[in-house]
Amino acid sequence: MAKPPVAPQDFVAAMGLAATGVSVVTTDGPSGRFGLTVSAVSSVSAEPPLVLICVNRKSPAVAALDGNGTFAVNLLGADNRAYAENFSGRPREGKPFDFGNHAWREGETGLPLVDDATAIFECETHDSLDAGTHRIYIGRVIAAHKGEAEPLVYCNRAFRRIVNHEGN
Ligand SMILES: Cc1cc2nc3c(=O)[nH]c(=O)nc-3n(C[C@H](O)[C@H](O)[C@H](O)COP(=O)(O)O)c2cc1C
């Protein structure tokens, strides 16, 4: 018989110790412009180039992602914390989720891209599937951009910067 799953709060407490990058996923098109801060981002495959993101189905981003069929994963730099705060609904200034709070440039796909991100992947939705409370979007990468910024990191409910080990 299958064992019962761990209690959600114990799962969240342990998973909160995972150090992750922080991305803002942006989408634009007939279903509207939307941005959302996510840590659930992974490379899937290089040939063909695929990435995945996991988005809570309660988020209004889901309707926009489903309708537009296109999204950009903006891996934030250490100095891009304001984007992460705004697109998780907690800006220090301005209205939450407002694109007017920041600088953007237009990507090859027409999507809004974070001006000075660490890296950016412009995608067309290849597939999506539901798992638990979230929808997993797999994106076919149309354009990949390398920036200069050191990445922003999130761990144990705090934004952090990378520090090299001594001697490395
Ligand atoms: C660092 C960080 C990482 C997050 N990662 C995800 C994620 O991977 N997927 C997701 O759906 N929401 C993620 N969120 C939550 C959303 O950005 C956003 O906070 C939420 O949709 C807003 O809902 P609220 O009304 O509960 O504040 C993350 C938030 C933060 C601050």
The ligand as an ORCA input file, in Angstrom:
! r2SCAN-3c Opt
* xyz 0 1
  C      11.318     33.855     -4.313
  C       9.939     33.460     -4.767
  C       9.758     32.335     -5.550
  C       8.486     31.964     -6.014
  N       8.370     30.871     -6.811
  C       7.162     30.556     -7.323
  C       7.031     29.483     -8.258
  O       8.013     28.805     -8.616
  N       5.792     29.245     -8.762
  C       4.695     29.976     -8.409
  O       3.593     29.694     -8.881
  N       4.786     30.997     -7.510
  C       5.986     31.303     -6.978
  N       6.092     32.355     -6.106
  C       4.868     33.083     -5.704
  C       4.437     34.121     -6.721
  O       5.499     34.902     -7.196
  C       3.473     35.142     -6.089
  O       4.026     35.496     -4.864
  C       2.116     34.662     -5.828
  O       1.523     34.185     -6.975
  C       1.290     35.830     -5.308
  O       0.285     35.274     -4.577
  P      -0.218     35.802     -3.155
  O      -1.475     36.481     -3.517
  O      -0.345     34.544     -2.371
  O       0.833     36.744     -2.583
  C       7.358     32.734     -5.639
  C       7.529     33.885     -4.836
  C       8.805     34.243     -4.415
  C       8.962     35.490     -3.569
*
